[in-house]
Amino acid sequence: MRRRLPGANRPLTLAAISTTLAFLRNTKRMIDHPLPDQDAWVLLFSNNSMPVLRVTKRRLEEMRADIDNVDARELARVILQDPIMTVRVLAYIQPLRGRSLQNDITTIAGAVMMAGLLPFFRRFDALPTIEDTLKGYDPHALLGILHVIRRSQRAADYAQDWAIWRHDLGMEEIRIAALLHDLAEILVWCFAPKLGLAILARQQAQPTMRSADAQMQVLGLSFQEIQQALCKVWHLPDLLAQLIDDHHTEQPRVRNVSLAVRLARHSANGWDDPALPDDFSDIGTLLNLTPDAVRRHLGLDKPAADDQPQ
């Protein structure tokens, strides 16, 4: 038996379908073992209602109650603080584009305006929350996912700031890409928290271990592999899929995103993390600043140094 998901490159295997559908028949049970392959993870995430942050749900409910006074840009700001809500909106809007639009919708405000406020709020009514999904589970799992989301928010802030510095006209595209860069990791924490904890334990036991290596040891594949497959299945804009893909860091916009994610990840360990000097140097190359100037721009200590490279 072979079946294709829309946009997938390979047919799903029988093992992927049967294993994942067994989970879907009992959604209260979390995955506690690796799924057979990338397709199984894609099927899992594509067939579940992905939960959002509780604060996102509350803010959307408040705006729905006062819909006559809702501004699309204000609504977009709420959405852009939540990686899962952001990708849900982007995935929702793609089939609505029709053939009349020549370009992808790559901004949240544009997506909201295209959908219309009433249809938008009808579509995203009664959203599940991350906090409720993980209620009763190991509390370290909730802490783990909130840590990754906070890291993604910081990466998005850094990426947007540097995009403005670089006069990038597609500033929101850069922000969204940084926010979604670690989406697969967030989803694994949602639906397989035991595996998320196992990956974290390996990294804590071996601080020098690469994140991708820890993922391979536990899952048998990397978050990036899952994520690129999800971009295709959800028909996300090609531009965003490329900006999220670390294999294209020779491009300044992708490097902007990648370095923002790196800085958020390393600084989460404290500003004395040994990887940060290399980050400051690479960010300086991107922004045409010295490493000391990058530190000052980030609001850190201000050592004596010229702002511009020699």
Number of C-alpha atoms within 10 A of each C-alpha: 8 9 11 12 16 10 13 17 12 11 12 20 16 13 15 19 19 12 14 22 16 10 15 16 9 9 13 11 11 19 19 12 11 14 18 17 16 21 24 23 23 24 19 22 18 14 11 11 12 19 20 23 20 15 14 18 21 12 14 19 17 12 17 18 11 10 14 10 9 14 14 16 14 11 17 18 12 16 23 23 22 21 25 23 21 21 22 17 20 21 18 19 23 17 11 12 16 9 8 6 9 8 9 15 18 22 20 24 20 15 23 22 13 15 18 12 18 12 11 18 17 10 13 16 12 10 19 16 19 21 17 14 18 20 12 8 13 12 10 14 20 19 12 17 23 17 14 19 23 17 24 29 23 22 29 28 20 22 30 25 17 23 23 14 10 16 10 14 10 14 18 20 23 31 27 29 31 32 31 28 27 21 24 22 21 24 22 20 25 26 26 20 24 20 21 24 18 16 20 16 13 17 17 11 9 11 10 9 12 10 15 13 16 20 22 13 13 16 21 14 18 19 21 19 12 20 24 17 19 24 21 17 18 21 19 21 17 13 13 20 19 18 26 29 19 16 12 14 17 9 12 15 24 22 22 27 30 23 23 28 26 16 22 20 19 17 18 15 10 10 13 10 12 12 15 17 15 12 19 21 19 19 22 20 14 16 18 16 21 21 23 23 24 22 19 14 13 12 9 12 10 13 10 8 11 12 16 13 13 6
